[in-house]
């Protein structure tokens, strides 16, 4: 599974691009710099490439975050920045 964010930073919505996925649930966790879970979601995705739009993130404080996407035994981490 390959994961990247559509852009390096976000304001209130985070777009995640997925490649080489398998059909089934995808668990996505957003963690702060100190490793605390800020929010999480689960999406059903299909084989191949998928796009996830995660909205409602405007209440998060500004800073650096880690997006963790996991499906089965596969976990990928990507850094992103919440900005003004």
ZIGIWO-V257001 format. One line per field, one symbol per residue. burial: I if it has 16 or more other ideal C-beta (glycine too) atoms within 10 Angstrom, else O. A space follows every 50 residues. Layout:
# ZIGIWO-V257001
burial=???
This chain:
# ZIGIWO-V257001
burial=IOIOIOOOOIOOOIOIOIOOIOOOOIOIIIIOOOOOOIOOOOOOIOOOOI OIOIOOIOOIOOOOIOIIIIIOOOOOOOOIOIOO
